[in-house]
Amino acid sequence: EDQVTQSPEALRLQEGESSSLNCSYTVSGLRGLFWYRQDPGKGPEFLFTLYSAGEEKEKERLKATLTKKESFLHITAPKPEDSATYLCAVHANRDDKIIFGKGTRLHILP
Amino acid sequence: NAGVTQTPKFRILKIGQSMTLQCTQDMNHNYMYWYRQDPGMGLKLIYYSVGAGITDKGEVPNGYNVSRSTTEDFPLRLELAAPSQTSVYFCASSHGTGAYGYTFGSGTRLTVV
């Protein structure tokens, strides 16, 4: 069965304190791995797609990396406006749809 | 460009009532999806559609029905509402299978009492 596990469930950081969020996955052939950001009361917002091990994508203070078993979302020198829930999702080769993890709630303290 | 529009934003239903959650997209996306999100449980796929006239069940379809008569619209029907259907519902669309990401609506918060 395809699975996506995110850790930690919640993370509190001081402004400027860099850290990483983890997404471990088990799928029968990975077509793509996605990261989304979700603010309270809103729908998820697409951030990145990663396709193969070794690939990296960057956007402002965020960098996503991918290995054969997991992905990391690195947050460098975060600001309070980076506070949100970050969702990871995977697309298996045999499917028309993606599976979401439960997310990591990130809180950046000023 | 409105993207994905969901209505209503909030709704309270009594047990046994029925309702339709509306979803419209203006991006000419062929794929559309309905998810529910419960606290601490992540997004669960209810139904999806790969094009007009084609729908398929997701992970948690029981108690729901969908139709896709046009590319733009993908309504979700709740029949005989139950407290277990209290949740936040999100509609999403994508071009193809989502390699460029899904575009989500802002959600409908439904409470069944």
HADDOCK unambig.tbl for C-alpha pairs under 7 A between the chains (distance, minus, plus):
assign (segid A and resid 42 and name CA) (segid B and resid 106 and name CA) 4.97 0.50 0.50
assign (segid A and resid 42 and name CA) (segid B and resid 107 and name CA) 6.71 0.50 0.50
assign (segid A and resid 43 and name CA) (segid B and resid 90 and name CA) 6.87 0.50 0.50
assign (segid A and resid 43 and name CA) (segid B and resid 104 and name CA) 5.45 0.50 0.50
assign (segid A and resid 43 and name CA) (segid B and resid 105 and name CA) 5.73 0.50 0.50
assign (segid A and resid 43 and name CA) (segid B and resid 106 and name CA) 4.73 0.50 0.50
assign (segid A and resid 43 and name CA) (segid B and resid 107 and name CA) 6.20 0.50 0.50
assign (segid A and resid 44 and name CA) (segid B and resid 104 and name CA) 6.16 0.50 0.50
assign (segid A and resid 46 and name CA) (segid B and resid 101 and name CA) 5.65 0.50 0.50
assign (segid A and resid 46 and name CA) (segid B and resid 102 and name CA) 6.64 0.50 0.50
assign (segid A and resid 49 and name CA) (segid B and resid 99 and name CA) 6.77 0.50 0.50
assign (segid A and resid 49 and name CA) (segid B and resid 100 and name CA) 6.99 0.50 0.50
assign (segid A and resid 96 and name CA) (segid B and resid 97 and name CA) 5.92 0.50 0.50
assign (segid A and resid 97 and name CA) (segid B and resid 97 and name CA) 6.65 0.50 0.50
assign (segid A and resid 100 and name CA) (segid B and resid 42 and name CA) 6.65 0.50 0.50
assign (segid A and resid 100 and name CA) (segid B and resid 43 and name CA) 6.01 0.50 0.50
assign (segid A and resid 101 and name CA) (segid B and resid 42 and name CA) 6.03 0.50 0.50
assign (segid A and resid 102 and name CA) (segid B and resid 40 and name CA) 6.41 0.50 0.50
assign (segid A and resid 102 and name CA) (segid B and resid 41 and name CA) 5.61 0.50 0.50
assign (segid A and resid 102 and name CA) (segid B and resid 42 and name CA) 3.95 0.50 0.50
assign (segid A and resid 103 and name CA) (segid B and resid 42 and name CA) 6.61 0.50 0.50
